[in-house]
């Protein structure tokens, strides 16, 4: 019996002595998380390098969306030239009446194009056409001040014709 206890003790000691400590090769995580804004630099313009052809082709978007501008509502099913950009989404709901009400309120409260898009099963009310996230974030701060606390930025296809119209209107002022 004593032999069994001694052998078991030797095996336990050998097992403990043989284990090596495991080092974590991952870099330590900082205490404060870094926000996404600091990681994205949208100031770089690759076209400034010269000699590049534009690989981005406009996309023909055939989704139905209701565009409201200056009190005139138009439902468009036609083909619209679009590019990727940003909009501020102020509502996502399954109730079409709630979406129409939010769209009407946004026309009055905000100075931008208002879009109501049906993306099954949700109706989404989005505002603006922005080519950079920075512009969208500036507008988002304004939207939140106007009372749309739950608004957020979405990357989606935008209407470049609306951008040109806004630029022309700004030049006229």
C-alpha positions in Angstrom: 0.0 0.0 0.0 2.8 2.3 0.9 4.4 1.6 -2.5 1.2 2.7 -4.3 1.0 6.0 -2.3 4.7 6.7 -3.0 4.3 6.0 -6.8 1.2 8.1 -7.0 3.0 11.0 -5.2 6.0 10.7 -7.6 3.7 10.8 -10.6 1.8 13.8 -9.4 5.1 15.6 -8.7 6.5 14.7 -12.1 3.3 15.9 -13.8 3.4 19.2 -12.0 7.1 19.7 -12.7 6.7 18.9 -16.4 4.1 21.5 -17.2 5.4 24.6 -18.8 3.8 28.0 -18.5 1.9 29.0 -21.6 2.6 32.5 -22.9 -0.1 34.5 -24.7 1.4 35.7 -28.0 -1.5 38.2 -28.6 -0.9 41.9 -28.1 -2.5 43.3 -24.9 -5.8 45.1 -25.5 -5.9 48.8 -24.6 -8.1 49.8 -21.6 -9.9 52.4 -23.7 -11.6 51.3 -26.9 -10.7 53.2 -30.0 -13.7 54.7 -31.8 -14.1 53.9 -35.5 -13.8 57.6 -36.4 -10.1 57.6 -35.5 -9.3 54.6 -37.7 -10.9 55.9 -40.9 -9.1 58.6 -42.8 -11.4 59.8 -45.6 -9.1 62.7 -46.5 -6.9 60.6 -48.8 -7.8 61.1 -52.4 -6.3 58.4 -54.7 -7.2 60.5 -57.8 -4.6 63.1 -56.7 -1.9 60.6 -57.6 -2.8 60.9 -61.2 -2.7 58.3 -64.0 -5.7 56.3 -62.6 -8.8 55.4 -64.5 -12.1 55.4 -62.5 -12.9 51.8 -61.9 -16.2 52.7 -60.2 -19.2 52.5 -62.5 -22.6 53.9 -61.6 -25.1 51.3 -60.6 -28.6 51.3 -62.1 -30.9 50.9 -59.1 -34.4 49.8 -59.9 -35.8 49.7 -56.3 -39.0 51.7 -55.7 -38.5 54.6 -53.4 -40.6 57.5 -52.5 -38.7 60.8 -52.7 -40.2 63.8 -51.0 -38.7 67.3 -51.7 -40.3 70.6 -50.9 -43.7 69.0 -50.2 -44.0 67.2 -53.6 -44.1 63.5 -53.3 -43.1 61.3 -56.2 -43.0 57.5 -56.3 -40.4 56.4 -58.8 -40.0 53.0 -60.3 -37.7 54.2 -63.0 -34.0 53.5 -63.4 -31.9 55.9 -61.3 -28.1 56.3 -61.6 -26.7 55.7 -58.1 -23.3 55.4 -56.4 -22.4 54.3 -52.9 -22.6 56.8 -50.2 -24.2 57.5 -46.8 -27.7 58.5 -45.6 -29.1 59.1 -42.1 -31.8 56.6 -41.2 -34.3 58.1 -38.8 -36.9 55.2 -38.7 -37.3 51.5 -39.4 -40.8 50.1 -39.0 -43.2 47.5 -40.3 -46.1 50.0 -40.2 -46.4 51.9 -43.6 -48.5 54.7 -42.0 -45.8 55.3 -39.3 -43.2 55.6 -42.1 -45.3 58.1 -44.1 -45.9 60.2 -41.0 -42.2 60.2 -40.1 -41.3 61.1 -43.7 -43.8 64.0 -43.7 -42.4 65.2 -40.3 -38.8 64.9 -41.6 -39.6 67.1 -44.6 -40.7 69.9 -42.3 -37.9 69.5 -39.7 -34.9 68.7 -41.9 -33.5 70.6 -44.9 -32.6 67.6 -47.1 -34.0 65.0 -49.4 -36.2 62.4 -47.6 -36.5 58.9 -48.9 -38.9 56.1 -47.8 -37.7 52.7 -48.9 -39.5 49.4 -48.5 -37.0 46.6 -47.8 -39.1 43.7 -46.8 -40.4 43.5 -44.2 -39.4 47.0 -43.1 -40.2 50.5 -44.2 -37.1 52.7 -43.8 -37.0 56.5 -43.7 -33.7 57.9 -44.7 -32.5 61.5 -45.1 -29.8 63.1 -47.3 -27.2 62.0 -49.9 -23.6 62.2 -48.6 -20.4 61.0 -50.4 -18.3 60.8 -47.2 -19.1 59.5 -43.7 -17.8 62.7 -42.2 -20.5 64.8 -43.9 -23.1 62.2 -42.8 -21.9 62.4 -39.2 -22.1 66.2 -39.2 -25.7 66.0 -40.5 -26.5 63.2 -37.9 -25.6 65.6 -35.1 -28.1 68.1 -36.5 -30.7 65.4 -36.9 -30.3 64.3 -33.2 -30.6 67.9 -32.1 -33.9 68.1 -34.0 -35.3 65.3 -31.9 -34.5 62.1 -33.8 -32.5 60.5 -31.0 -32.5 57.0 -32.5 -31.1 58.1 -35.9 -28.0 56.4 -37.3 -25.8 56.4 -40.4 -26.2 53.8 -43.1 -24.0 53.0 -46.1 -26.3 52.7 -49.1 -26.7 53.8 -52.7 -27.2 57.5 -53.1 -28.6 59.7 -55.8 -25.7 61.8 -57.3 -28.3 64.0 -59.2 -29.6 65.2 -55.8 -26.0 66.1 -54.8 -25.7 68.2 -58.0 -29.0 69.9 -57.4 -28.0 70.8 -53.8 -24.7 72.1 -55.0 -26.5 74.3 -57.6 -28.9 75.6 -55.0 -26.0 76.4 -52.7 -24.3 78.3 -55.5 -27.5 80.3 -56.1 -27.6 81.5 -52.5 
